[in-house]
């Protein structure tokens, strides 16, 4: 490069997306149009008073915020763009134009509109469906999309000149930049290159990220350029693996209407999409982009050897040619048939494929053409018997279609299309869209990559419940990484449910050898819950049931699991530990035996809680919950046919108690255990005296459950509670919600039992 002219300036331009040249162009009234993929024709974005900007994310710090909206496992480039957008780094944009080539990038860019990341009321985001084969139809489709989704919106929203003259001017300017960069690139081929690879890379990046009309002169001056560009010719083979042209053979094909050639039907299918509840909702744009981009009817015939055949024959005339204008159709009561095997009425097999006879339709239906009728088929649509008619009337349209996000454009759309044409309605009211399954390296699982995990492997290793727990923890619309650690957590959760239920049901029914002989009784009366701590546990359970139910009704199963699981561990780790002595009827350190009423209160709360958890966790741990349900409700059927919990019995049991009482009690026990752990003594070591401090509401809550707390922490002597005001907590740097130990005295640890 001649004296490395402008290199430092070019480097500085790359330090910010909104660099000085971008700012200059915007100040001149130009419109900044962002894109991310080379599939978007850059030259179109430089039409009229527009300029293109390839999105980069310089100055981006952490990815914490974008990871919240997307996933930890999505590529960092996509998350960096979203993070920079949230930080306000792209506020200068007028529009964002993207191509449907990468699902991860689609998600990032969808958030630009969903989160209103650009402070411009006219800002819009548009997506183009990219053809992956070059045919006359796909080229026409591509051109039509460029016109409808790029040029026309720019003209309508910003008044951009999109005339032929404007486009030709943009092409000429673009070609000039390409010519200059190509000529500079030739310097890299010299024996002693006058430009480094790094320098040339900078020049290319600048041409992507800055207004071209402001850098063309500087680019021209940067290199020692001379002469005019030399035209080149490139040979393009018809087939990448051969050197001979493909032979185009015309044939008859079958089509279904899908709105590609019918504007009225297209508009109707768009409206159907608006009626459908997408979960998550941002997936709706993929459906709408697909329908808007259709420019041909749906080709449903295939020339294969397997599939559902078209049930048709054709007469063969005297000259041996099929008469396609007069197909022979079977009566409905004969369906299904295979025309290559079955014979039409009025003919026999000897007349197949001979003059004066018949010939079969040899095409089969595309898989989507047949699977698109799944809702109708499974509900016995058009079956003549009364039972089928009743089934169809009661089950169609259905409630929910669960599927992957990658087949919105195929299975989901085709099913909507068929239901609209055949039944004049949606096939289901809701659609839940899952993301990809990624391998441990966060790469999409696929057979071609060889990174697929066969499901029976983790099931055999960790159990079916553990694998289901991992799958159910994934949020809709987000990718899920194959995570053994998550499966181990699911296995631990299932084991904990089994052990906790077995423990609770054994209380009061064990003999001196800890053997349980009598069957469990599952009749728990909410009115028997009388103690403050038990009532608080039921209050929290009522809250959890309400939140989990609302989450599931909103199709947020992962959120429901999070709510249920969080309280289940608190119930086991805090509540059961706090009340187990009282539930057993064990005398305290002073020999005081809990009353029969107090014992029954604890046992009832345990029973009600674990009964609820069996039903709440049933969708996530089907086998473990089925097992514990059989212990509690022997002979009453499956937990999966039991009623979902409702809040009423738990509200009744709580009788107005606050769930925070359990939280404060748990914190108090935690501090008592901490005293022993810091002293490195057994948890069975008695505490001779202790003073705890907390906010006034915390003191009240701890005092209400003092007996259970003292038993759980083995406090045998004085137990003082000190109320701290907010000012004191602030001065000491401790949160108001924390419990602290002010003073304590430990007794002698119990003697260790000799080992035999």
Secondary structure, 3 states (H helix, E strand, C coil): CHHHCCHHHHHHHCCCCCCHHHHHHHHCCCEEEEECCCCCCHHHHHCCCEEEEECCCCCCCCCHHHHHHCCCCCCHHHHHHHHHHHCCCCCCEEEEEEECCCHHHHHHHHHHHHCCCCCCCCCEEEEECCCCCCCHHHHHHHHHHHHHHHHHHHHHHHCCCCCHHHHHHHHHHHHHHHHHHHHHHHHHHCCCCCCCHHHHHHHHHHHHHCCHHHHHHHHHHHCCCCCCCCCCCCCCCCCCCCCCCCCCCCCCCCEECCCCCCHHHHHHHHHHHHHCEEECHHHHHHHHHHHHHCCCCEECEECCCCCCECCEEEEECCCCCEEEEEEEECCHHHCCCCCCCCCCCCCCHHHECCCCCEEECCCEECHHHHHCCHHHHHCCCCCCCHHHHHHHHHHCCEEEEEEEHHHHHHHHHHHHHHHHHHHCCCCEEEEEEECCEECCCCCECCCCCCCCCCHHHHHHHHCHHHHHHHHHCCCCCCCEECCHHHHHHHHHHHHHHHHHHHHHHHCCCECCCCCECCCCCCCCCHHHCCCHHHHHHHHHHHHHHHHHHHHHHCCCHHHHHHHHHHHHHHHHHHHHHHHHHHHHCCCCCCCCCCCHHHHHHHHHHHHHHHHHHHHHCCCCCHHHHHHHHHHHCCCCCCHHHCCCCCCHHHHHHHCCCCCHHHHHHHHHHHHHHHHHHHHCCCCCCCEEEEEEEEEHHHHHHHHHCHHHHHHHHCEEEEEEEEEECHHHHHHHCCCCCCCEEEEEEECCCCCCCCCC
